[in-house]
Amino acid sequence: MTIPKDFSKFSALVKIVADLRAPDGCPWDRAQTHQSLREDFIQECYEVLEALDETDAAKLKEELGDLLLHIVLQAQIAKEAGEFELADVLTGINRKLIHRHPHVFGGTKVNGVEEIKQNWQELKKVEKGADKSIIASVPKTMPALSYAQEIQNRVAGVGFDWEDDIGVIEKLAEEVAEFNQAESPEHKAEEYGDLLFTLVNIARRQGIDVEIALREANRKFTQRFQYMEDLCRKRGKNIGALSFKEQNTLWDEAKANAGD
């Protein structure tokens, strides 16, 4: 097999993937299917998000390459099965972008980003059929918090939303009370879900991406707890043997010295 001369060309990646899937290619690549690649594909998406969170350009460049590999590999598997080709994927997305940006590629006039977003949703509705639910196309395999935020965005786009933040805050207080009053584990879990859903609603109205916010909280907690562990190692202590009060003292020290 010939090695492409110019690695900067998209066609080089397409050829390499096709060669890997060829009869005399790589046994591992040849064994892959749409379904077998699902977990790795999801993992690559999260690695891209991590690079974005870390604002690491070098890492982002690498992770985008890994993600692009998965896209081309999925398209190659589809081509071999007679389902579609990569050219069909490119044709579809190019047509969609042109159709959904009439204010750029057509004569539509818009006043601001909100009107652009509203037009986008209207155009999607036309594409998918007016008799289909506006939330039906939201992937149910999305992380639950992101799914909640997206369906709330969709319904808010047609006016199903609180008039102001006060109403949502009052709803949050109501959900907290219902959670506290729940007696069975099953009822607790149900009310906790309602509580989370309302918190997502607050975030949406404030322009906060819940997944990013929670990832940042996780990062901050991890950084501080690992700092606590390092302190214990340096001081010859076992963190598990400390009282909760002693651990909290370490936590305060970590908050003061372990960054944000």
C-alpha positions in Angstrom: 0.0 0.0 0.0 1.2 3.5 -0.8 1.6 6.1 1.9 0.0 9.5 1.1 2.6 12.1 0.4 0.7 15.1 1.9 -0.6 14.3 5.4 -2.4 17.7 5.5 -5.0 16.6 3.0 -8.3 15.2 4.1 -8.1 12.7 1.3 -5.0 11.3 2.9 -6.9 10.3 6.1 -9.7 8.8 3.9 -7.2 6.7 2.0 -5.4 5.5 5.2 -8.7 4.4 6.8 -9.7 2.6 3.7 -6.3 0.8 3.6 -6.7 -0.2 7.2 -10.1 -1.7 6.4 -8.8 -3.5 3.3 -8.5 -7.3 3.1 -4.7 -7.0 3.7 -5.1 -4.2 6.2 -5.2 -4.1 10.0 -7.1 -7.0 11.7 -8.4 -4.8 14.5 -9.7 -2.1 12.2 -11.3 -4.7 9.9 -13.1 -6.2 12.8 -14.8 -2.9 13.9 -18.5 -2.2 13.3 -20.7 0.8 13.9 -21.7 -0.5 17.3 -18.2 -1.7 18.4 -16.9 1.8 18.1 -19.6 3.5 20.2 -17.7 3.6 23.5 -14.5 4.7 22.0 -16.3 7.4 20.0 -18.0 8.7 23.2 -14.6 8.7 25.0 -13.0 10.7 22.2 -15.8 13.3 22.5 -15.1 13.7 26.2 -11.4 14.0 25.5 -12.1 16.9 23.2 -14.2 18.5 25.9 -11.4 18.1 28.4 -9.0 19.8 26.0 -11.4 22.7 25.6 -11.9 22.9 29.4 -8.1 23.1 29.9 -7.7 25.6 27.0 -4.9 23.4 25.8 -4.5 24.1 22.0 -2.0 21.3 21.4 -4.1 18.8 23.1 -7.3 20.0 21.3 -5.5 19.6 18.0 -4.6 16.0 18.8 -8.1 15.1 20.2 -9.9 16.6 17.2 -7.8 14.4 15.0 -8.8 11.3 17.0 -12.4 12.4 16.7 -12.1 13.0 13.0 -10.6 9.5 12.6 -13.8 8.0 14.2 -16.0 10.0 11.8 -14.1 8.8 8.7 -14.0 5.2 10.1 -17.7 5.2 10.6 -18.2 6.5 7.1 -15.9 3.8 5.7 -17.8 1.1 7.4 -21.1 2.5 6.0 -19.6 2.6 2.5 -18.6 -1.1 2.7 -22.1 -2.0 3.9 -23.7 0.0 1.0 -25.4 2.4 3.5 -23.9 5.7 2.4 -20.5 7.3 1.5 -18.5 10.1 3.1 -19.5 12.3 0.1 -23.1 11.9 1.2 -22.2 13.0 4.7 -20.4 16.1 3.4 -23.3 16.9 0.9 -25.8 16.6 3.7 -24.0 18.9 6.2 -23.2 21.5 3.5 -26.8 21.7 2.3 -28.0 21.9 5.9 -25.6 24.8 6.7 -26.7 26.7 3.6 -30.4 26.1 4.3 -30.2 27.1 8.0 -28.3 30.3 7.3 -30.5 32.3 4.9 -29.3 35.5 6.5 -25.8 34.7 5.2 -26.5 32.8 2.0 -29.9 34.3 1.1 -31.8 37.5 1.5 -33.2 37.0 4.9 -32.8 40.0 7.3 -32.4 39.3 11.0 -32.1 41.4 14.2 -29.6 39.8 16.5 -28.6 36.3 17.6 -32.0 35.5 19.3 -33.8 35.9 15.9 -31.2 33.7 14.3 -31.7 30.9 16.8 -35.5 31.2 16.4 -35.2 30.9 12.6 -32.9 27.9 13.0 -35.5 26.1 15.0 -38.2 27.0 12.5 -36.1 25.7 9.6 -35.4 22.5 11.5 -39.1 22.0 12.1 -39.7 22.3 8.3 -37.0 19.9 7.5 -38.2 17.2 10.0 -41.9 17.7 9.4 -44.4 19.9 11.3 -46.2 17.0 12.8 -43.1 15.8 14.7 -42.4 16.9 18.3 -39.8 19.6 18.6 -38.0 17.6 21.3 -38.1 14.2 19.5 -34.8 14.7 17.8 -32.9 15.4 21.0 -30.6 12.3 21.5 -31.8 10.3 24.6 -28.2 9.0 24.9 -27.0 12.5 25.8 -25.8 13.0 29.4 -28.9 13.5 31.5 -28.1 17.1 32.5 -27.4 18.1 28.9 -30.5 16.4 27.7 -32.6 18.2 30.3 -31.1 21.6 29.3 -31.6 20.9 25.6 -35.3 19.9 25.9 -35.9 22.9 28.1 -34.3 25.1 25.4 -36.5 23.6 22.8 -39.8 24.2 24.6 -38.7 27.6 25.8 -38.3 28.5 22.1 -42.1 28.1 21.6 -42.9 30.1 24.7 -43.3 27.3 27.3 -41.1 29.0 29.9 -41.3 30.9 33.2 -42.0 34.7 32.9 -39.1 35.5 35.2 -36.5 33.9 37.4 -38.6 34.3 40.6 -41.1 31.7 39.4 -38.3 29.2 38.9 -36.8 29.9 42.3 -40.2 29.4 43.9 -40.4 26.1 42.1 -37.0 25.1 43.4 -38.1 25.8 47.0 -41.2 23.7 46.3 -39.1 20.8 45.0 -36.8 21.0 48.0 -39.8 20.8 50.3 -41.2 17.8 48.4 -37.8 16.1 48.5 -37.6 16.6 52.3 -41.1 15.2 52.7 -40.6 12.1 50.6 -40.5 8.9 52.7 -39.6 6.0 50.5 -36.3 5.6 48.6 -38.2 5.5 45.4 -40.1 8.7 46.2 -36.8 10.4 47.3 -35.2 9.5 44.0 -38.2 10.8 42.0 -38.2 14.1 43.9 -34.5 14.4 43.6 -34.8 14.2 39.8 -37.4 17.0 39.9 -35.0 19.0 42.0 -32.2 18.5 39.5 -34.5 19.4 36.6 -35.4 22.7 38.2 -31.8 23.5 38.9 -31.1 22.9 35.2 -33.9 25.3 34.4 -32.3 28.0 36.6 -28.9 27.4 34.8 -30.5 27.6 31.4 -32.2 31.0 32.2 -28.9 32.3 33.5 -27.0 31.2 30.4 -25.0 28.6 32.3 -24.1 25.3 30.5 -24.8 22.7 33.2 -22.3 20.2 31.9 -19.5 22.7 31.9 -20.4 24.1 35.3 -20.5 20.6 36.8 -17.2 19.5 35.1 -15.6 22.7 36.5 -16.9 21.9 40.0 -15.6 18.3 39.7 -12.2 19.6 38.6 -12.0 22.0 41.5 -13.1 19.4 44.0 -10.5 16.9 42.6 -7.7 19.4 42.7 -8.4 20.3 46.3 -8.9 16.8 47.5 -5.7 15.7 45.9 -3.9 18.6 47.6 -5.3 17.3 50.9 -3.9 13.8 50.1 -0.5 15.4 49.3 -0.5 17.3 52.6 -1.2 14.0 54.5 1.6 12.2 52.7 4.1 15.0 53.5 3.0 15.0 57.2 2.9 11.3 57.5 -0.8 11.1 58.2 -3.5 8.8 56.9 -6.4 10.9 55.6 -8.9 8.1 56.3 -7.8 8.1 60.0 -8.5 11.8 60.5 -11.7 13.0 62.0 -14.2 14.9 59.8 -13.2 18.1 61.6 -9.5 17.5 60.9 -10.4 16.7 57.3 -12.3 20.0 57.0 -9.3 21.9 58.3 -7.2 20.4 55.5 -10.0 21.3 53.1 -9.8 24.9 54.1 -6.0 24.8 53.6 -6.5 23.3 50.2 -9.0 26.0 49.3 -6.5 28.6 50.2 -3.6 27.1 48.3 -4.8 24.7 45.6 -5.9 27.3 43.0 -9.4 28.1 42.1 
